[in-house]
Amino acid sequence: MLDAYKRREYFFKPYKRKHFVLNTEELATLFHFPGQVSTTPTFTRIESKKAEAPANLPI
């Protein structure tokens, strides 16, 4: 089963696409959404609302 997983690109059609290379900044943005440090002109920042936890929350 592990061997089939390693060789999955040979028998599963979607894995036959060409690969592409990301630089470190592009790769980091996949896992770390832009925050206060990086500016993103296409995203508008909104403040989130803060509220207390529900009183009937089972603990």
MARBA-3410 file (N, C-alpha, C, O; in Angstrom, 1 decimal):
59
0.8,-1.2,0.0,0.0,0.0,0.0,0.9,1.3,0.0,0.6,2.2,-0.7 ~ 1.9,1.3,0.8,2.8,2.4,0.8,3.5,2.6,-0.5,3.7,3.7,-1.0 ~ 3.9,1.5,-1.1,4.5,1.6,-2.4,3.6,2.2,-3.5,4.0,2.9,-4.3 ~ 2.3,1.8,-3.4,1.3,2.3,-4.3,1.1,3.8,-4.1,0.9,4.6,-5.1 ~ 1.2,4.3,-2.9,1.1,5.7,-2.6,2.3,6.4,-3.2,2.2,7.5,-3.7
3.5,5.9,-3.1,4.7,6.5,-3.6,4.6,6.6,-5.1,5.1,7.6,-5.7 ~ 4.0,5.6,-5.8,3.9,5.6,-7.2,2.6,6.2,-7.7,2.3,5.9,-8.9 ~ 1.8,6.9,-6.9,0.5,7.3,-7.3,0.5,8.2,-8.5,-0.5,8.3,-9.2 ~ 1.6,8.9,-8.8,1.6,9.8,-10.0,1.5,9.0,-11.3,1.2,9.6,-12.3 ~ 1.9,7.8,-11.3,1.9,7.0,-12.5,0.5,6.4,-12.9,0.2,6.2,-14.0
-0.3,6.2,-11.9,-1.6,5.6,-12.2,-2.8,6.5,-12.0,-4.0,6.1,-12.2 ~ -2.6,7.7,-11.4,-3.8,8.6,-11.1,-3.7,9.8,-12.0,-2.7,10.6,-11.9 ~ -4.6,9.9,-12.9,-4.6,10.9,-14.0,-4.3,12.4,-13.5,-3.5,13.0,-14.1 ~ -5.0,12.9,-12.5,-4.8,14.3,-12.1,-3.3,14.6,-11.7,-2.9,15.7,-11.8 ~ -2.6,13.6,-11.3,-1.2,13.8,-10.9,-0.2,13.9,-12.1,1.0,14.1,-11.9
-0.7,13.8,-13.3,0.2,13.9,-14.4,0.3,15.3,-14.9,1.0,15.5,-16.0 ~ -0.2,16.3,-14.2,0.0,17.7,-14.6,1.4,18.1,-14.4,2.1,17.5,-13.6 ~ 1.8,19.2,-15.1,3.1,19.7,-14.9,3.2,20.4,-13.5,2.3,21.0,-13.0 ~ 4.4,20.3,-12.9,4.6,20.9,-11.6,5.0,22.4,-11.8,5.5,22.8,-12.9 ~ 4.9,23.1,-10.7,5.4,24.5,-10.8,6.1,24.8,-9.5,5.9,24.1,-8.5
7.0,25.8,-9.5,7.9,26.1,-8.4,7.4,27.4,-7.8,7.1,28.3,-8.5 ~ 7.3,27.4,-6.4,7.0,28.6,-5.7,8.2,29.1,-4.9,9.0,28.3,-4.4 ~ 8.4,30.4,-4.8,9.4,30.9,-4.0,9.0,30.9,-2.5,7.8,30.5,-2.3 ~ 9.8,31.2,-1.6,9.5,31.1,-0.2,8.4,32.0,0.2,7.5,31.6,1.1 ~ 8.3,33.2,-0.3,7.2,34.1,0.0,5.8,33.5,-0.5,4.9,33.6,0.3
5.8,33.0,-1.7,4.6,32.5,-2.2,4.1,31.2,-1.5,3.0,31.1,-1.2 ~ 5.1,30.4,-1.1,4.8,29.2,-0.4,4.3,29.5,1.0,3.4,28.9,1.6 ~ 4.8,30.6,1.7,4.4,31.0,3.0,3.0,31.5,3.0,2.3,31.3,4.0 ~ 2.6,32.2,1.9,1.2,32.8,1.9,0.2,31.7,1.8,-1.0,31.9,2.0 ~ 0.5,30.5,1.3,-0.4,29.4,1.3,-0.8,29.0,2.7,-2.0,28.5,2.9
0.1,29.1,3.7,-0.1,28.6,5.0,-0.3,29.7,6.0,-0.9,29.5,7.1 ~ 0.1,30.9,5.7,0.0,32.1,6.6,-0.7,33.2,5.8,-0.1,33.9,5.0 ~ -2.0,33.4,6.1,-2.7,34.4,5.5,-2.1,35.8,5.8,-1.7,36.0,7.0 ~ -2.1,36.7,4.9,-1.5,38.0,5.2,-2.1,38.7,6.4,-3.3,38.7,6.6 ~ -1.2,39.3,7.2,-1.7,40.0,8.4,-1.4,41.4,8.4,-1.4,42.1,7.4
-1.0,42.0,9.6,-0.8,43.4,9.7,0.5,43.8,9.0,0.6,44.9,8.5 ~ 1.5,42.9,8.9,2.8,43.3,8.4,2.7,43.4,6.9,3.2,44.4,6.3 ~ 2.1,42.5,6.2,2.1,42.6,4.7,0.8,43.3,4.3,-0.3,43.0,4.8 ~ 1.0,44.2,3.4,-0.2,44.9,2.9,-0.8,44.2,1.7,0.0,43.7,0.8 ~ -2.1,44.1,1.6,-2.7,43.5,0.5,-3.8,44.4,0.0,-4.9,44.6,0.6
-3.6,45.0,-1.1,-4.6,46.0,-1.6,-5.9,45.4,-2.0,-6.9,46.1,-2.1 ~ -6.0,44.1,-2.3,-7.2,43.5,-2.8,-8.1,43.1,-1.6,-9.3,42.8,-1.8 ~ -7.5,43.0,-0.4,-8.3,42.6,0.8,-8.6,43.8,1.7,-7.7,44.6,2.0 ~ -9.8,43.9,2.1,-10.1,45.0,3.0,-10.2,44.4,4.4,-10.8,43.3,4.6 ~ -9.6,45.1,5.4,-9.5,44.6,6.7,-10.7,45.1,7.5,-11.1,46.2,7.5
-11.4,44.1,8.2,-12.5,44.5,9.0,-12.2,44.0,10.5,-11.5,43.0,10.6 ~ -12.7,44.7,11.4,-12.6,44.3,12.8,-13.6,43.2,13.1,-14.7,43.3,12.7 ~ -13.1,42.2,13.8,-14.1,41.1,14.2,-14.8,41.5,15.5,-14.2,42.2,16.4 ~ -16.0,41.0,15.7,-16.8,41.3,16.9,-16.3,40.3,17.9,-16.1,39.1,17.6 ~ -16.3,40.8,19.2,-15.9,39.9,20.3,-17.1,39.7,21.2,-17.8,40.7,21.5
-17.4,38.5,21.6,-18.5,38.2,22.5,-18.1,37.2,23.5,-17.1,36.5,23.4 ~ -18.9,37.2,24.6,-18.7,36.2,25.6,-19.1,34.8,25.1,-19.9,34.7,24.2 ~ -18.6,33.8,25.8,-19.0,32.4,25.5,-20.4,32.2,25.9,-20.9,32.8,26.8 ~ -21.2,31.3,25.2,-22.5,31.0,25.6,-22.6,30.5,27.1,-21.7,29.7,27.5 ~ -23.6,30.9,27.8,-23.8,30.4,29.2,-24.1,28.9,29.3,-23.7,28.3,30.3
-24.7,28.4,28.3,-25.1,26.9,28.4,-24.0,26.0,27.7,-24.3,24.9,27.3 ~ -22.8,26.5,27.6,-21.7,25.7,26.9,-21.3,24.6,27.8,-20.9,24.8,29.0 ~ -21.4,23.3,27.4,-21.0,22.2,28.2,-19.5,22.1,28.4,-18.8,22.2,27.4 ~ -19.1,22.0,29.6,-17.6,21.9,29.8,-17.2,20.6,30.4,-16.1,20.3,30.6
END
